[in-house]
Amino acid sequence: MFSEELEKYPWDEVTDQIYSKTANDVETALCKEHLSVDDFMALVSPAAAAYLEPMAALSRKYTQQRFGKTVQMYVPLYITNSCTNHCVYCGFQHDNPIARVILKDEEIINECKAIRKIGPFENLLIVTGENPRDAGVDYIENALRLARPYFANLSIEVMPLKSEEYYRLTKAGLNGVVCFQETYNKAHYNIYHPKGMKSKFEWRVNGFDRMGQANVHKIGMGVLIGLEEWRTDTTMMAIHLRYLQKHYWKTRYSVNFPRMRPSEGHFKPNVIMQDKELAQLIFAYRIFDHDVDISVSTRENPHFRDHIATLGATSISAGSKTEPGGYYTYPQALEQFSVNDDRTPQEVETSVKKLGYEVVWKDWDETFDR
């Protein structure tokens, strides 16, 4: 399990390694075809800030080689904001005095129909709060079966499950799982996750092993930028990615590093990442792994999203609503976070095409599941 592997990489030692990198280390990494984690550290280090242009050029080159001039489009569907966790930065956290919504069958179907009207989406990400009693595996499985007639590719972002539960969901049409570790800093993890199942660090970080054991087609990883030192957190995720690729090599992978946005929790970020630093991170990941899918959500602003799609990102969301019932006419529940790009899918597609890229709405078909 990865929790045992992680013990080999003390947080402070990794941080010191990153900050000790020099311009020579960066140049050495940029000349390599295949990078080590140590090379990745050089590319996310402060020393690499002076190399953004060559990093961008290399990132664009590898992205076009592997993905062509395309950008995949997906849309999230929040089906419940009910949650038993106490994450201090999240609008859904248990102590927030908000109306809790768990969509019923008809409501989920109406949401799917409403999404189909706003754009030709085929990639759906079903998102829930973490409430195993009232919105557990049975509820998630049912939601997948309800959504399957409307979308070719179904992913979930839900509470970490058992391996046999992930396998069960693949039989209901599940193609991918997204899970945010939030931070790999075990010593500080419970500061942000004091109560609830999410407070169990090992259960969460080892959830990716359970996904791999269940032969999930695609695994999405992520850290939340704003909690801890971003260079160290994303290096830990790079170590985790390499571990998973070694042990579950038939699985595809994606990475995401959303910057913290305002929420009902009113948590003030400990770390502020500038646009240039996020671009540096995306370039570093593309140079480190030419095949990994890099996703950028509507947390980011339109200008950044449009241009990063030509330089390294391969998957973006559009028209996102982050509250249950947000696409149809149900009373609006509280959103999990405020979006930073509220353009319609058509407006996003137009912007991407102006840059010479094509939007891919569908890259999976139900026949592949057989």
N, C-alpha and C positions, 0 to 999 in steps of 0.2 A: 504494500500500500504506500501511496505517496507520502503520507505523514511521516513514515520512517525515513524515506529519502530526504525529506525536507530538513531533518535533524542535522544533516551533513553541511548545511549552509546557514550558519548563524547570521542573523539579520545585520548586526553591527559590522561583522567582518565583510559581508557582501557590500554593504554601503561604503566601507573604507576602500575596498577594491575598485569600486566604480569611480570614486572621487580621486583615486590615484592615477587614473588613466591619463595618458599624454597625447599630444598631437600625433606623435609617431605611432602610438597604438591605434589611433583612429585610421591613419593612412594605411597601416598594415591590414586592418580589417577590411577596408574598402578595396584592397587588391586581391582579396580571397574570393574564390567561387563558393566555398562552403565554410560557413562560420561556426565557431564554437561559442558557448555561452560567454566565455571570456571576451571574445570579439564583440558580442552583443553589448557587454558592459561598456566597452569603449564607445560604441555608437550612441548609447544613451547618456554618456558622461557629459559633464560641462565642457570638456575639451572638444567634443564633436559639434558644439554650437557654431563654430567657425567653418564647418564643412556641410552646411545645409544644402548648398547648390549641387555639389557632386553626389550627395546622398539622395537628393530628389531625382537627379538624372538616372542614377542606378536603380532606384525604386521604381521609377516609371518603366525603365527597360525590362526589369524582371516581371512587373505586373502585366505588361503587354505581351511578353513571351508566354506567360501562363494563362492569362485570361482574355487576351485580345483587348480591343478598345470597347469594353462592355462594363456595365454596372448592373448588378442584380438589385431588384427592388423587392422589399418585403413590408408587411404591415403587422403591427401588434394588435391583439384583441384581448383586452382585460375583461375577464369574466367574473372576478370577485376581488374585493378589497378587504375581505375578512382575513384577519391575521392574528396569530397568537404570539408573534415575536415583538421585541421591544427595541428595534433598531433605532438609534437616536437620531438618524439622519433622514428617516423615511416617513412620507405622508401617511402610509398605511399602518404605522406602528400601533400596537394594541392600545396604548394609553391615550391616543388622540381621540377626542370626543367627536367623532364623525359618524355619519350614517353608513352602516355596513350593508353592502349589496352582494348577493350571490345570485347570479343570473339563472333563471329557470330555462328549461328546454326551448320554449317558444322564443324567449328573449335572445338566447344564443343564436338560434336560427335567424332571427330578424337582424341581429348584428352582422352575421355572415352575408345576408342579402344586401344590407346597407353598404358593406365594404365593397361588394362586387359592383355596386352602382358608382362608387367614387373612383374606381380604377380597375384595370384588368389584372388584379393581383392573383397570383397562384401560390405565393409563399406566405403562409400565415404563422405568426408566433402567438400562441395562446399563453397568456400571463395570468397568474393568480397570486394572491397573498398566500401565506402559509398557515392553513387551518386544516390539519389532518382529520379532525372530527367531522366538520360540516362541509368541507370541500377537499376530500382526500382522493385516493386513487380511483375509487368508483366514479366520483364526480368528474375527474380529469378524463378518464376513459370514455365516459358518456359524451363529454364535450368534443373529444376527438372524433367520435362516430358521427356526431351531429354536424361537424364542420367538414368532414371528409367529402361529401358530395359537391362542395363549393370550391375546394382548393386542392391543388395537386400535391403540395408539399406542406406538411404540418410539423411544426416544432413547438416545444413547450418551455416555459420558464416558470418553474414551480419549485416547491420544496424538494430537497434531496430525497430520493427514494431508495428502496432496496433494489438489488440487481434483478431479482425475479419480477419486481413491479415494473421496472423499465422494460424488461422483455415482454411482459404482458401488454404494455402500451404499444409496443412495436406491432403487435398483432391487431391493434385497433387503428392502425394507420400512422403511428408516430414515425417521423423520419429523423428528427434531431432534438437535442436537448441543450438548452442554454442555462448556465449556472454561473453566477458571479460569486467568486470567493470573497469579494469586497476588499479584503487585505490579507496578505500572507504573514503579517507581523503577529505571530501567535501571542507574544507578550502583551500586546495592546488590543487584541481582537475583542475581548470581552468588555472593553471600555465602550465600544460601539454596539455590541450585541450582548447586553447584560442578562437577558432572560429569554426563555423560549427555546425551541429546538435549534434555532440558528446560533445560539450561544455555544453549541458543541462544535468546537473547531475541527476536531478530527473527523467527525461524522460528515461535515460539509466538504472538507478538502479531499476526503477519500471517496466522495460521491462520484467523482470522475472515473475512478477505477471501476465502480459499480456500473456506470454507463458503458464502459468499454467491455466489461464482462458480459453485458446484455447484448452486445453487438449493435449498439445504436449507430445508425449510419453516419451521423455528424454530431460532434460535440463542440459546443460554444463555451469559451472561457472568458472571464473578465475580472478586472479590478476596478474599484470606484476611485477615481482620482479626486483627492480632497481629504482623504483620511490620513494617509501616511506618506513618507518620502516616495514619490512616484517612480523614481529611477530604480529603487530597490524592489518595490512591489512588482513592477513590470519585468524585472530580471528574474524574480522568483517565478513569475508566470511563464517566462521563457524556459526555465529549468523544468517546470511542470509540463510544458508542452513537449519538450524533448523526451521526458520520461514516458508520457502517454503514447507518443509516436513509436517508441521502442516496444512497448508492451501491447499496444492495440493498433497495429500498423494497418489494419484494413479500414480503420475509421478516418473520416475527414475531420478537419478542425477549423475553428474560427476563433478570432480574438476580438475583444472589444474593450475599450478603456474610456468609458463616459466620464466627463467632468461633472462634478456635483452641480445640480441646479436647485433653485429654491423649492422648498416643500413645506408642508404643514408643520413639520418638526422644527423648523427654524434653526437647524443646526448650521453653525458657521464652519466652513471648510478650514482645516488645519493647513492645507497646502493649496496654493493657487497656481494653476498651470496656464501659461500663456499659449497663444495660438502657435507660435514658433516652436514651442516645446512639444506640443501635441503632434505637430508635423514631423519633428525630429523623431518622435517615438514611432510614428507610423512608418517612416522611412526605414528606421532601424529594424522593425519587425519584418518588413518586406525583404530587406537585404539578408536578414537572418534566416527567413523561411520563405522561399519563392512561391510555395503552393498554399500557404495558409490564407483563409478568407479573412479579410479585415473589414469589420463592420463599423459604420458611423451612424449614430441615431440622430433623431431630431432634437436631442439636447444641444447639438452644435448649431452655429448660425449658418444661414444659407450660403454666404460667400465662401466660408471655409469648406462646407460640404461639397459644393460644386467643384471646387478646384482640387480638393484632396482626392476626388474620384478619378482624376486624371494622373495622380501621382503615387497611388498606392492602395487606397481603399477600393474594395470590390463589392461591397454590399451596403445599401442605405435604405432607411425606412422613409415613408412619406405619408402625409395625411394622418399622422398618428394621433390617437386619443388615448390618454393614459388613465382614464376612469372607466369603470364598468358601465356599459350602456351608452358610451360616448358617441357611437356612430348612428344610433337610432334615436328614438324620441322619448326614451325613458328619462325620468328625473335625473339630473346630472349629479353623480356622486363626486366626492373629492378626488382630484387627480393625484397620482403618485408623485409626479414632479411636473413642473411647467416646461412646455416645449419651447425651443428656441427657433424652430423653423416650422411655421404654420402654413406653408404653401401647400396647394393642392398637389396630388400626384402628377397631374398634367403639367403644372407649372415646373415641378422638379424635372420631369422628363424633358420639357422644352429647354431648360437651362443646360441639362447634360448634353443634349443633342447639339446645342450651339458650340459646345467645346469639342465636337467631333466624336462623341461617344454614343453608343446605343444602350438603351435600357433593356435588360432582360427581365421579363415578368415571370417566366416559367423556365425552370431548368430540371424539373423532375416530373415523372409521370407515374400514375398509379400502377402501370404494368411492371415498372421496376420492382415494386414490392412483391411481385410473385416470383 
